[in-house]
């Protein structure tokens, strides 16, 4: 996987850093951290680890409260998640979109995953969507290959020039 080599490389990464943080007693974090952001068409979706997870609904609702703009609320932005998702994971239902441009899949080969999830169930926990407590990770992949914002939105509309 080339991802670790793409992040923090000046040709493929903007090399942003966080501001120094000091909100924890263990250990105090006083130096900036690397904040990888991909350069190029598709942005960070071309250099990340392909893990797909929506943001926490409470964060969206807090942004709506802070800005005084309800359009940031999770109830409002959820429809845009549905619109972009082409969900081909292991869970049924209408939590995800089915016909959007960005393919989302559960990895097909993960040694030990089923045993781990069975142990989770035996411990009394439920196994649900990634936004729940326990779940297999879902990826922005199409047929096992990276599916970035570039391949979902830009590549389909490119026209070959002769």
C-alpha positions in Angstrom: 0.0 0.0 0.0 1.6 3.3 -1.1 -0.5 5.5 1.3 2.2 6.0 3.9 4.6 7.2 1.2 2.1 9.6 -0.4 1.3 11.4 2.9 3.8 14.0 4.0 5.6 14.0 0.6 5.7 17.5 -0.9 4.7 16.3 -4.3 1.4 14.7 -3.1 0.7 16.4 0.2 0.1 20.0 1.2 2.1 19.3 4.4 -0.2 21.1 6.8 0.4 21.0 10.5 -1.9 21.5 13.5 -1.5 24.3 15.9 0.2 23.2 19.2 -2.3 21.6 21.5 -2.2 21.4 25.2 -5.6 20.1 26.5 -4.5 16.9 28.0 -2.4 16.1 31.0 -1.2 12.8 29.6 1.0 13.5 27.7 0.9 17.2 27.2 1.0 17.8 23.5 2.9 21.0 22.8 4.2 20.5 19.3 2.3 20.7 16.0 1.3 17.4 14.4 1.3 16.5 10.7 -2.1 16.9 9.1 -1.9 15.1 5.7 -4.0 16.6 2.9 -3.7 15.3 -0.6 -2.8 17.4 -3.5 -4.3 16.9 -6.9 -7.7 16.0 -8.4 -9.6 14.1 -5.7 -7.7 15.7 -2.9 -7.1 13.6 0.2 -9.2 10.8 -1.2 -6.3 9.9 -3.5 -3.8 9.6 -0.6 -5.8 8.4 2.4 -6.4 4.8 3.7 -9.8 4.6 1.9 -11.7 4.2 5.2 -15.2 5.5 4.9 -17.0 6.9 7.9 -19.4 9.8 8.2 -18.8 12.4 10.8 -20.6 12.2 14.2 -24.1 13.6 14.0 -23.5 15.6 17.2 -20.6 17.4 15.5 -22.8 18.5 12.7 -25.5 19.7 15.1 -22.9 21.6 17.1 -21.7 23.4 14.0 -25.3 24.3 13.2 -25.7 25.7 16.7 -22.4 27.6 16.7 -23.0 29.1 13.2 -26.7 29.7 13.7 -27.1 27.9 10.3 -29.4 24.8 10.4 -28.0 23.7 7.0 -25.0 22.3 9.0 -27.3 20.1 11.1 -26.9 16.3 10.6 -30.6 16.0 9.7 -30.0 18.4 6.8 -26.6 17.1 5.5 -27.6 13.4 5.8 -29.4 13.6 2.4 -26.0 14.6 0.8 -24.3 11.5 2.2 -27.1 9.4 0.6 -26.7 11.2 -2.7 -23.0 10.5 -2.9 -23.0 6.9 -1.7 -23.1 3.8 -3.7 -23.2 1.5 -0.7 -22.3 -2.2 -1.3 -21.5 -3.1 2.3 -22.8 -5.8 4.5 -25.7 -3.9 6.1 -29.2 -3.7 4.7 -31.6 -0.8 5.2 -31.9 2.8 4.0 -29.1 4.3 6.2 -26.9 4.6 3.1 -27.5 5.7 -0.5 -27.3 3.0 -3.2 -26.8 4.8 -6.5 -24.4 7.7 -5.9 -21.0 8.1 -7.6 -18.8 7.1 -4.6 -18.6 3.3 -4.1 -18.4 2.0 -0.5 -17.6 -1.7 0.2 -16.7 -4.0 3.1 -13.3 -5.5 2.6 -13.7 -9.0 1.2 -10.7 -10.6 2.9 -9.9 -9.9 6.5 -8.4 -12.9 8.4 -10.0 -13.2 11.9 -12.6 -10.6 11.4 -15.6 -12.9 11.6 -14.2 -14.6 14.7 -13.7 -11.2 16.3 -17.2 -10.0 15.4 -18.7 -13.3 16.8 -16.8 -12.7 20.1 -18.3 -9.2 20.2 -21.8 -10.6 19.8 -21.2 -13.3 22.5 -20.1 -10.4 24.8 -23.6 -8.9 24.4 -22.7 -6.1 22.0 -24.3 -5.6 18.6 -22.4 -5.4 15.3 -23.8 -2.7 13.1 -22.8 0.0 10.7 -19.3 1.6 11.3 -20.9 4.4 13.1 -22.0 1.9 15.8 -19.7 0.5 18.5 -18.3 -2.5 16.6 -18.2 -3.0 12.9 -15.9 -4.1 10.1 -14.3 -1.1 8.4 -15.8 -0.1 5.1 -13.7 1.4 2.4 -14.1 3.8 -0.6 -13.4 1.0 -3.0 -14.9 -0.3 -6.2 -14.3 -4.0 -6.8 -11.4 -4.0 -4.4 -9.6 -0.9 -5.8 -9.4 2.7 -4.5 -12.4 4.8 -5.4 -11.6 8.4 -4.8 -13.4 11.7 -5.4 -11.5 11.9 -8.7 -12.6 8.4 -9.9 -16.2 9.0 -8.6 -16.8 12.5 -9.9 -14.2 13.7 -12.4 -13.1 10.6 -14.4 -16.7 9.7 -15.5 -17.1 13.1 -17.2 -13.6 13.3 -18.9 -13.7 13.3 -22.7 -10.9 11.9 -24.7 -9.4 14.5 -27.0 -8.4 13.3 -30.4 
